Amino acid sequence: MRRLLAVLRNEDEAGSRSPQPGLDDIEELIRSTRRSGADVVLHQIDMPEQVPAAAGLTVYRILQEALSNVVRHAPGATARVELRGAADALVVDVANDFAAVDATGGHAVPVGAGHGILGMRERAELLNGELRVDMADGGFRITAVIPLEAPAHDPAQLVDDGAGKR
């Protein structure tokens, strides 16, 4: 709804014509996150040569939000990112060494809490994928499985505002 209202308010301005980010932009996202002070380790395994634009955008945005959460909620943690190609999907795994800190300074942030996680889950489900959130090994882990086959609807037609909102 916000996007629709923004378009209606800005009738005089041309819409964004810049290309949406995808897998080719992930290394720059990692560098940018490192510049913010986070320690990020990236491993790419068996990545496919061709990825549908919607899948690439979804992987990028999920990774962007996951890294943003590490910087915001687990300062000083090392983020381990693994991007892995499977026969019919891309798997994004982001884990950090310690759990997010809640407002009281404790580590009891409920799994699945927050709009960022909800947005990542919605992005994955839009492509018939899934998102899992776990507290594991003393840290926090997000795993998304994004199918490479396009769903019946065409998510590439959706406009992405870059803030994770559709």
C-alpha positions as a LaTeX table, in Angstrom:
\begin{tabular}{lrrr}
\hline
Residue & $x$ (\AA) & $y$ (\AA) & $z$ (\AA) \\
\hline
Met1 & 0.00 & 0.00 & 0.00 \\
Arg2 & 2.87 & 2.38 & 0.84 \\
Arg3 & 4.41 & 1.78 & $-2.56$ \\
Leu4 & 1.13 & 2.46 & $-4.33$ \\
Leu5 & 0.67 & 5.68 & $-2.39$ \\
Ala6 & 4.23 & 6.75 & $-3.16$ \\
Val7 & 3.66 & 6.19 & $-6.88$ \\
Leu8 & 0.40 & 8.13 & $-6.78$ \\
Arg9 & 2.04 & 11.02 & $-4.91$ \\
Asn10 & 4.94 & 11.21 & $-7.37$ \\
Glu11 & 3.07 & 11.28 & $-10.67$ \\
Asp12 & 5.50 & 13.85 & $-12.08$ \\
Glu13 & 8.58 & 11.73 & $-11.44$ \\
Ala14 & 9.66 & 8.87 & $-13.65$ \\
Gly15 & 9.75 & 5.47 & $-11.93$ \\
Ser16 & 13.03 & 3.93 & $-10.97$ \\
Arg17 & 14.77 & 2.49 & $-13.99$ \\
Ser18 & 17.85 & 1.20 & $-12.23$ \\
Pro19 & 18.35 & $-2.56$ & $-12.34$ \\
Gln20 & 17.35 & $-4.53$ & $-9.27$ \\
Pro21 & 20.19 & $-6.17$ & $-7.34$ \\
Gly22 & 20.88 & $-9.86$ & $-7.69$ \\
Leu23 & 23.55 & $-12.47$ & $-7.14$ \\
Asp24 & 26.17 & $-10.40$ & $-8.98$ \\
Asp25 & 25.77 & $-7.69$ & $-6.32$ \\
Ile26 & 26.29 & $-9.90$ & $-3.27$ \\
Glu27 & 30.06 & $-9.37$ & $-3.03$ \\
Glu28 & 29.50 & $-5.60$ & $-2.85$ \\
Leu29 & 26.83 & $-6.15$ & $-0.18$ \\
Ile30 & 29.36 & $-8.17$ & 1.83 \\
Arg31 & 32.03 & $-5.45$ & 1.39 \\
Ser32 & 29.53 & $-2.80$ & 2.46 \\
Thr33 & 28.59 & $-4.79$ & 5.56 \\
Arg34 & 32.28 & $-5.21$ & 6.43 \\
Arg35 & 32.77 & $-1.44$ & 6.07 \\
Ser36 & 30.08 & $-1.01$ & 8.73 \\
Gly37 & 32.37 & $-2.91$ & 11.12 \\
Ala38 & 30.94 & $-6.42$ & 10.89 \\
Asp39 & 33.08 & $-9.49$ & 10.35 \\
Val40 & 31.51 & $-11.43$ & 7.46 \\
Val41 & 32.78 & $-14.67$ & 5.96 \\
Leu42 & 31.28 & $-15.65$ & 2.59 \\
His43 & 31.31 & $-19.10$ & 1.01 \\
Gln44 & 29.66 & $-19.76$ & $-2.34$ \\
Ile45 & 29.25 & $-23.42$ & $-3.23$ \\
Asp46 & 28.04 & $-24.93$ & $-6.51$ \\
Met47 & 26.36 & $-21.72$ & $-7.61$ \\
Pro48 & 24.35 & $-22.08$ & $-10.84$ \\
Glu49 & 25.38 & $-20.04$ & $-13.86$ \\
Gln50 & 21.85 & $-18.88$ & $-14.63$ \\
Val51 & 19.41 & $-17.76$ & $-11.95$ \\
Pro52 & 15.98 & $-16.21$ & $-12.60$ \\
Ala53 & 15.96 & $-12.49$ & $-11.77$ \\
Ala54 & 13.23 & $-12.92$ & $-9.13$ \\
Ala55 & 15.26 & $-15.62$ & $-7.33$ \\
Gly56 & 18.44 & $-13.52$ & $-7.46$ \\
Leu57 & 16.63 & $-10.47$ & $-6.10$ \\
Thr58 & 15.02 & $-12.52$ & $-3.34$ \\
Val59 & 18.32 & $-14.05$ & $-2.27$ \\
Tyr60 & 19.96 & $-10.61$ & $-2.28$ \\
Arg61 & 17.21 & $-8.98$ & $-0.19$ \\
Ile62 & 17.08 & $-11.85$ & 2.33 \\
Leu63 & 20.85 & $-11.70$ & 2.72 \\
Gln64 & 20.72 & $-7.91$ & 3.02 \\
Glu65 & 18.16 & $-8.09$ & 5.84 \\
Ala66 & 19.94 & $-10.96$ & 7.61 \\
Leu67 & 23.25 & $-9.05$ & 7.60 \\
Ser68 & 21.49 & $-5.89$ & 8.71 \\
Asn69 & 20.06 & $-7.85$ & 11.65 \\
Val70 & 23.53 & $-9.09$ & 12.61 \\
Val71 & 24.93 & $-5.55$ & 12.56 \\
Arg72 & 21.95 & $-4.15$ & 14.48 \\
His73 & 21.23 & $-6.89$ & 17.00 \\
Ala74 & 24.49 & $-8.81$ & 17.44 \\
Pro75 & 27.30 & $-6.23$ & 17.24 \\
Gly76 & 30.71 & $-7.85$ & 17.30 \\
Ala77 & 29.42 & $-11.19$ & 16.04 \\
Thr78 & 31.00 & $-12.91$ & 13.07 \\
Ala79 & 28.44 & $-13.58$ & 10.34 \\
Arg80 & 29.02 & $-16.72$ & 8.32 \\
Val81 & 27.24 & $-16.63$ & 4.98 \\
Glu82 & 26.90 & $-19.67$ & 2.78 \\
Leu83 & 25.23 & $-19.50$ & $-0.62$ \\
Arg84 & 24.74 & $-22.94$ & $-2.06$ \\
Gly85 & 23.25 & $-24.12$ & $-5.30$ \\
Ala86 & 21.11 & $-27.24$ & $-5.26$ \\
Ala87 & 19.48 & $-29.06$ & $-8.18$ \\
Asp88 & 16.37 & $-26.89$ & $-8.10$ \\
Ala89 & 17.02 & $-24.18$ & $-5.51$ \\
Leu90 & 19.41 & $-21.72$ & $-3.93$ \\
Val91 & 20.08 & $-22.05$ & $-0.23$ \\
Val92 & 21.06 & $-19.00$ & 1.79 \\
Asp93 & 22.45 & $-19.70$ & 5.24 \\
Val94 & 23.45 & $-16.84$ & 7.54 \\
Ala95 & 24.66 & $-17.61$ & 11.06 \\
Asn96 & 26.33 & $-15.53$ & 13.71 \\
Asp97 & 28.26 & $-16.52$ & 16.83 \\
Phe98 & 25.86 & $-15.21$ & 19.41 \\
Ala99 & 22.17 & $-14.57$ & 19.78 \\
Ala100 & 20.65 & $-11.15$ & 19.31 \\
Val101 & 20.48 & $-9.00$ & 22.41 \\
Asp102 & 17.03 & $-7.86$ & 23.53 \\
Ala103 & 16.15 & $-4.49$ & 25.08 \\
Thr104 & 17.10 & $-5.68$ & 28.58 \\
Gly105 & 20.52 & $-6.90$ & 27.47 \\
Gly106 & 19.47 & $-10.55$ & 27.55 \\
His107 & 19.67 & $-13.07$ & 24.74 \\
Ala108 & 16.02 & $-14.09$ & 24.78 \\
Val109 & 14.79 & $-12.67$ & 21.49 \\
Pro110 & 11.97 & $-14.99$ & 20.40 \\
Val111 & 12.55 & $-16.86$ & 17.15 \\
Gly112 & 10.53 & $-15.29$ & 14.38 \\
Ala113 & 10.03 & $-11.94$ & 16.13 \\
Gly114 & 10.29 & $-8.70$ & 14.20 \\
His115 & 9.24 & $-7.31$ & 10.86 \\
Gly116 & 12.57 & $-8.09$ & 9.20 \\
Ile117 & 12.15 & $-11.81$ & 9.69 \\
Leu118 & 8.53 & $-11.60$ & 8.59 \\
Gly119 & 9.61 & $-9.75$ & 5.43 \\
Met120 & 12.28 & $-12.37$ & 4.67 \\
Arg121 & 9.74 & $-15.14$ & 5.16 \\
Glu122 & 7.23 & $-13.40$ & 2.87 \\
Arg123 & 9.88 & $-12.93$ & 0.17 \\
Ala124 & 10.80 & $-16.63$ & 0.28 \\
Glu125 & 7.17 & $-17.77$ & 0.25 \\
Leu126 & 6.39 & $-15.51$ & $-2.71$ \\
Leu127 & 8.63 & $-17.81$ & $-4.76$ \\
Asn128 & 7.29 & $-20.98$ & $-3.09$ \\
Gly129 & 10.39 & $-21.10$ & $-0.91$ \\
Glu130 & 10.84 & $-21.31$ & 2.83 \\
Leu131 & 12.69 & $-19.56$ & 5.62 \\
Arg132 & 13.83 & $-21.13$ & 8.88 \\
Val133 & 15.05 & $-19.19$ & 11.90 \\
Asp134 & 16.92 & $-20.98$ & 14.67 \\
Met135 & 18.87 & $-20.27$ & 17.79 \\
Ala136 & 21.80 & $-22.65$ & 17.30 \\
Asp137 & 25.30 & $-23.12$ & 18.67 \\
Gly138 & 24.92 & $-20.08$ & 20.92 \\
Gly139 & 23.99 & $-17.89$ & 17.97 \\
Phe140 & 21.27 & $-17.06$ & 15.50 \\
Arg141 & 20.76 & $-18.71$ & 12.11 \\
Ile142 & 18.56 & $-17.90$ & 9.14 \\
Thr143 & 18.25 & $-20.44$ & 6.33 \\
Ala144 & 16.24 & $-19.70$ & 3.19 \\
Val145 & 15.56 & $-22.14$ & 0.38 \\
Ile146 & 14.60 & $-20.32$ & $-2.82$ \\
Pro147 & 13.36 & $-22.47$ & $-5.73$ \\
Leu148 & 14.85 & $-21.71$ & $-9.14$ \\
Glu149 & 11.64 & $-22.59$ & $-10.96$ \\
Ala150 & 9.30 & $-19.64$ & $-11.24$ \\
Pro151 & 5.94 & $-19.91$ & $-9.44$ \\
Ala152 & 2.65 & $-19.69$ & $-11.36$ \\
His153 & 2.46 & $-15.91$ & $-10.79$ \\
Asp154 & 5.26 & $-13.68$ & $-12.01$ \\
Pro155 & 7.02 & $-12.09$ & $-9.01$ \\
Ala156 & 9.47 & $-10.34$ & $-11.35$ \\
Gln157 & 6.63 & $-7.96$ & $-12.18$ \\
Leu158 & 6.54 & $-6.75$ & $-8.58$ \\
Val159 & 8.38 & $-3.55$ & $-7.83$ \\
Asp160 & 11.04 & $-3.71$ & $-5.13$ \\
Asp161 & 11.65 & $-0.53$ & $-3.19$ \\
Gly162 & 14.90 & $-1.84$ & $-1.70$ \\
Ala163 & 13.57 & $-1.63$ & 1.83 \\
Gly164 & 12.18 & $-5.14$ & 1.79 \\
Lys165 & 8.62 & $-3.93$ & 1.29 \\
Arg166 & 6.41 & $-4.97$ & $-1.60$ \\
\hline
\end{tabular}
